[in-house]
Amino acid sequence: MKRTREFDQRKQVAIVGSGAWGSAIARIIGRNCQRLDTFHSTVKQWVFEETVNGRKLTDIINQDHENPKYMPGQKLPHNVVADPDICSATKDADILIFVLPHQFLNGLCEKIKASVAPGCIGISLIKGVHFDEQGMVLISDMIKEGMGGMDMSVLMGANLAPEVAAGQFCEATIGCRDETNGTLLQSLFHDPNFHVAVRKDVPGVEICGALKNVVALGAGFVDGMGLGDNTKAAIIRIGMMEMKRFIQSHYPEVEDATFFESCGVADLIVTCYGGRNRKCAEAFVKAGGKKSFDELEAELLNGQKIQGTGTAVEVVKILEAEGKLEEYPLFNSIHGIAFEGKPIDSLLKTVGASVSREMSPEHFDLNLYGKKVAIVGSGAWGSAIARIIGRNCQNLSCFQTEVRQWVFEETVNGRKLTDIINQDHENPKYMPGQKLPHNVVADPDICSATKDADILIFVLPHQFLNGLCEKIKASVAPGCIGISLIKGVHFDEQGMVLISDMIKEGMGGMDMSVLMGANLAPEVAAGQFCEATIGCRDETNGTLLQSLFHDPNFHVAVRKDVPGVEICGALKNVVALGAGFVDGMGLGDNTKAAIIRIGMMEMKRFIQSHYPEVEDATFFESCGVADLIVTCYGGRNRKCAEAFVK
C-alpha cells in the first residue's frame, strides 16, 4: 500500500546549493537518508543549471552521479536527485540545507517559503555574516526572516570540501536554538568520518565561521614576511581572543565552550594554515602591497572569492561606531594593512604595542631594587632566554645588572665554552650567530653561579636536577624564588610529579613559578614576536617575574595556575605525535585540525581531573592553544611521528 504524505512520518530533506561544499555534504546526507528510517531516502538538490562539456549539469548529476564542475571524481549517492527548479526541489521539504553563497539568498526564500512542508526547519552551512546599515546580521537570521520565522540552525567547522568529499576524518559543530531539532540534524549529518557535535548556540557557532577569515589574513601576512611558527601561533591565539571578545560583547550568552569546538579553534587552525584568505594575504605581502586583493583573487583563486577582507571592513566599522577599535589591535592592524596602505610590519608593532603599554616599567611599581638573577642552564632555550633576561636586567632597577649563567663546561673548537661566552658573548654550541648581552656572565661552578641569587631560572633537562638542588640550596639568598622553563613532567611510583614541585622540594620549599608557551628557541633568539605564559602561586612573585621576562617581542601573561600551565607544556608533545601520524598518512588539514582539537580537549580533561582548580582560561593562553599549534606543525615529536608512519 502506497504511503501518503499525511501518514508518512519520515522527514523530506532538500539541499539548496550544489557547489563544492554542497556536493561534499550531499554525499553524507544521501548516505544517511538511505540508511536511517527518520528520513525519506530521496534527497532533492537544487542545482543552478549550467552546461558542462555540452551537457546540462543536472543531467550529468542524475545520470553519472557526479558533479564534474565542482567536485570531479567523487560519486554522489544515487538517491541524490538534482533539480534545476528551486520550487520543485524544495516542495514539501521538512528540512532545508542552505549551502550556497549568501549573495544568492535575495529573493530565493520568497520563492520557496510557500512550497515547503508546515513546520519545516532549516540549517545554514553558509560561512560569513551580512552587514547592513544597522550592523551585523546573521545569515541564519536572514533566512529565518525570509522563510517567515522558520527555526534555523547552523553547521560550521574545519571542513575543507575536497577532504570531506574524500571521506577524510573531520568534525563539525551544529549551533541550534531548539535542542530537539539539533538532535535531529545531528543524526542527519553525523557520519563515521564526519563527527558532529551540537551546541545550543547559533550566534557563537555562526560568527566564528566569519571572523576566522579575518584572522587568516593576519596569518597570511606572517607567512608573507617569512616569520616562524612562534609568531604565527601568537597571531592565531590573539585572533581567537579577539573573535571571542567581539562575539561575546554582542552576544553575551555565548559560552567559552563554543570556542573549543570545531567551529572555533579547529576551523581557525585550518583557515590559518590553508584556505584562500591566508593564501591571498601571503601573496599581498610578497607583491609589496602593489596588487589589490581583487587582483590577487583573479590570479590565484580561479573565480573564487575571499571573505576576510570584506568582513574586516565591516567589523572595523562596527568597532569604530562603538568606540572599541583600540580593544582589537589585530583586527585594526589587518584592516590598516589591507586597505589603508599601512606597512606590513605594523601588524606586529600594533599588536605588540597594545600589550607593551601595560607592561612598561612603571606598570609594575614593585618597590624592589637590586634583585640578583641567576640562570641555571645554557642550552638553546637557556641561551635564547639569556638574551632577554640580560637586556631587562640592564634596563630595570629592580634587578642587579649582572646575570650569572651556569654553563656545563665543554670544549668547543679548542676553547672552553665559558671563555667563549664571556669573551665573544655568544654560545656557538647551542645558539650560534646570536650575541648575548655583555652583562650575562658564564660560570662553570653551579654554587658560584647561584650564590646569593634572589631569582633562579631553571632551564635545563629535568634529568640533571638530581642532586643539583641539594648543592645550591644553601648558597642562594634567603627568600629566593624560582621559575622553571623545563617542559615535561616526572613520573614515579606515586604517579605524576610536577617538575616545579621537584625543584620546590629540593630547594627546601622555595616558591616556584613556571613559564611555558609557543617558544621555539631559535625564533625567540632572533627576536621574532611570540608569547609566553607564567603560571604562579604568589601574585607578587608572578608580577616580578613578568617584568623580568617581558620584552617588546616576547609578551608574557600571568595566570595564578602552576599545574595547568606546566602540564600543558608536557601533554602537547603527546598530541603532536598524533599530528605527526596524520602527516605520515598523507591526510589533510581537516583531519589534523580535528586531532589537535580533540587532543586539546583531552589535555584539558586530564589536567582538570587531577587539578580541578585549573580554569578554562589557561588553555586560551600561549601555554595552551598556541604552544599546541606550534608543536603540532613543527617540533621534534611531530617530525619523528611522521617518519615512524612512513
Buried (B, 14 or more C-beta within 10 A) or exposed (E): EEEEEEEEEBBBBBBBBBBBBBBBBBBBBBBBBBEEEBBBBBBBBBBBBBEBEEEBBBBBBBEEBBBBBBBEEBEBBEBBBBBBBBEEBBBBBBBBBBBBEBEEBEEBBEEBBEBBBEEBBBBBBBBBBBBEEEBBBBBBBBBBEBBEEBBBBBBBBBBBBBBBBBBBBBBBBBBBBBEEBBEBBBEBBBBEBBBBBBBBBBBBBBBBBBBBBBBBBBBBBBBBBEBBBBBBBBBBBBBBBBBBBBBBEBBEEBBBEBBBBBBBBBBBBBBBBBBBBBBBBBBBBBBEBEBBBEBBBEEBEEEEBBBBBBBBBBBBBBBEEEEEBEBBBBBBBBBBBBBEEBEBEBBBBBBBEBBBEEBEBEBBEBEBEEBBBBBBBBBBBBBBBBBBBBBBBBEBEBBBBBBBBBBBEBEBEEEBBBBBBBEEBBBBBBBEEBEBBEBBBBBBEBEEBBBEBBBBBBBBEBEEBEEBBEEBBEBBBEEBBBBBBBBBBBEEEEEBEBBBBBBBEBBEEBBBBBBBBBBBBBBBBBBBBBBBBBBBBBEEBBBBBBBBBBBBBBBBBBBBBBBBBBBBBBBBBBBBBBBBBBBBEEBBBBBBBBBBBBBBBBBBEBBBEEBEEBBBEBBBBBBBBBBBBBBBBBBEBBEEBBEEEE
